[in-house]
């Protein structure tokens, strides 16, 4: 098999694995009542909370998630309606609205971590400890070689 054929096969396997990961993740999130995009936004808001930074503005979230501001508005609307985040005025500039986690949002994040861990266990089940260690090293090499994404 030529190098280009082997690379093509490897790329196809990675794409199949990615689709499987997304499917399993969706199945794990469904009982929680949240979409993958909402999950990503919650994790991003949580980053500010965990690092004791002021809650983010909508523009901060759009930039960090690399999406248009309108997409963030739609996500925040849904998360706010379910009680997971709330809009709060900035204490120093009343024109600025910030987004903060609620207790329900923090509980949702805990449930999501469990769901992600369960999904990972499902995916990694065929591998023994040594294979998982090798895979971890290979994935680190791939991730570290890519331009950094924030979430």
VOGU-3710 file (C-alpha; in Angstrom, 3 decimals, decimal comma):
1> xxxxxxxxxx> 0,000/0,000/0,000  1,399/3,400/-0,959  1,823/6,209/1,551  -1,029/8,204/0,026  -3,315/5,135/0,172  -2,352/4,520/3,809  -2,929/8,194/4,667  -6,297/8,098/2,922  -7,300/4,999/4,887  -6,118/6,612/8,127
11> xxxxxxxxxx> -8,088/9,774/7,350  -11,202/7,686/6,682  -10,753/5,813/9,974  -10,377/9,103/11,855  -13,543/10,461/10,232  -15,471/7,290/11,117  -14,228/7,509/14,704  -15,209/11,188/14,882  -18,720/10,390/13,645  -18,978/7,579/16,198
21> xxxxxxxxxx> -17,792/9,913/18,972  -20,377/12,521/17,984  -23,153/9,929/17,851  -22,270/8,520/21,273  -21,901/12,002/22,715  -25,334/13,018/21,366  -26,845/9,859/22,868  -25,237/10,664/26,232  -26,432/14,310/26,112  -29,997/13,594/25,076
31> xxxxxxxxxx> -31,213/12,681/28,593  -29,563/15,862/29,907  -31,594/17,904/27,414  -28,733/19,838/25,874  -27,169/20,084/22,426  -23,438/19,761/21,691  -23,303/23,483/20,832  -24,987/24,413/24,118  -22,587/22,112/25,938  -19,634/23,883/24,362
41> xxxxxxxxxx> -21,002/27,285/25,340  -21,584/26,125/28,927  -18,008/24,827/29,138  -16,759/28,164/27,801  -18,735/30,176/30,356  -17,489/27,769/33,021  -13,898/28,565/32,050  -14,415/32,153/33,204  -16,133/30,957/36,390  -13,387/28,468/37,294
51> xxxxxxxxxx> -10,606/30,994/36,662  -12,406/33,661/38,730  -12,621/35,986/35,746  -15,579/38,314/35,211  -18,431/36,589/33,377  -18,014/36,870/29,604  -19,856/39,236/27,314  -21,646/37,808/24,269  -18,824/39,151/22,085  -16,253/37,331/24,258
61> xxxxxxxxxx> -18,139/34,073/23,777  -18,487/34,564/20,021  -14,766/35,204/19,691  -13,764/32,302/21,903  -16,140/29,896/20,136  -15,196/31,275/16,724  -18,817/31,871/15,728  -20,899/34,879/14,752  -22,504/36,803/17,631  -26,012/35,865/16,459
71> xxxxxxxxxx> -25,210/32,185/17,028  -24,203/32,961/20,612  -27,436/34,883/21,167  -29,472/31,872/20,072  -27,476/29,509/22,308  -27,700/31,831/25,312  -31,460/32,262/24,752  -31,936/28,491/24,947  -29,668/28,054/27,958  -31,296/30,979/29,743
81> xxxxxxxxxx> -34,787/29,576/29,069  -33,708/26,291/30,695  -32,216/28,132/33,681  -28,598/27,149/32,970  -27,227/30,671/32,429  -28,429/34,172/33,154  -27,755/37,569/31,684  -26,428/40,041/34,234  -25,537/43,710/33,867  -21,867/44,617/34,040
91> xxxxxxxxxx> -21,292/46,432/37,329  -19,071/49,077/35,708  -20,900/49,630/32,411  -24,670/49,335/32,391  -24,710/48,961/28,587  -22,764/45,679/28,829  -24,505/42,387/29,532  -22,518/39,439/30,841  -23,408/35,758/30,863  -22,978/33,733/34,032
101> xxxxxxxxxx> -23,653/30,164/35,064  -26,477/29,321/37,395  -26,514/26,442/39,865  -28,542/24,490/37,300  -25,825/25,230/34,726  -23,125/23,937/37,089  -25,171/20,774/37,741  -25,579/20,342/33,978  -21,808/20,603/33,541  -21,292/17,878/36,147
111> xxxxxxxxxx> -23,766/15,651/34,291  -22,023/16,442/30,995  -18,632/15,465/32,433  -20,095/12,133/33,476  -21,674/11,674/30,030  -18,372/12,500/28,297  -16,501/10,079/30,547  -19,077/7,354/29,795  -18,777/8,052/26,056  -14,979/7,846/26,265
121> xxxxxxxxxx> -15,186/4,557/28,157  -17,464/3,177/25,453  -15,070/4,234/22,682  -11,930/3,068/24,482  -13,369/-0,241/25,735  -11,583/-2,363/23,076  -8,162/-0,998/24,120  -6,052/-2,229/27,009  -4,086/0,158/29,260  -0,927/0,045/27,111
131> xxxxxxxxxx> -2,879/0,760/23,920  -4,670/3,651/25,607  -1,330/5,121/26,645  0,006/4,862/23,085  -3,188/6,389/21,707  -2,934/9,233/24,224  0,608/9,976/23,054  -0,405/9,910/19,392  -3,407/12,146/19,986  -1,244/14,588/21,956
141> xxxxxxxxxx> 1,186/14,742/19,051  -1,669/15,510/16,654  -3,342/18,060/18,923  -0,068/19,783/19,872  0,799/20,080/16,188  -2,422/21,963/15,433  -3,150/25,661/15,898  -4,681/26,117/19,342  -8,457/26,193/19,755  -9,820/27,434/23,024
151> x> -12,608/24,912/23,604
//
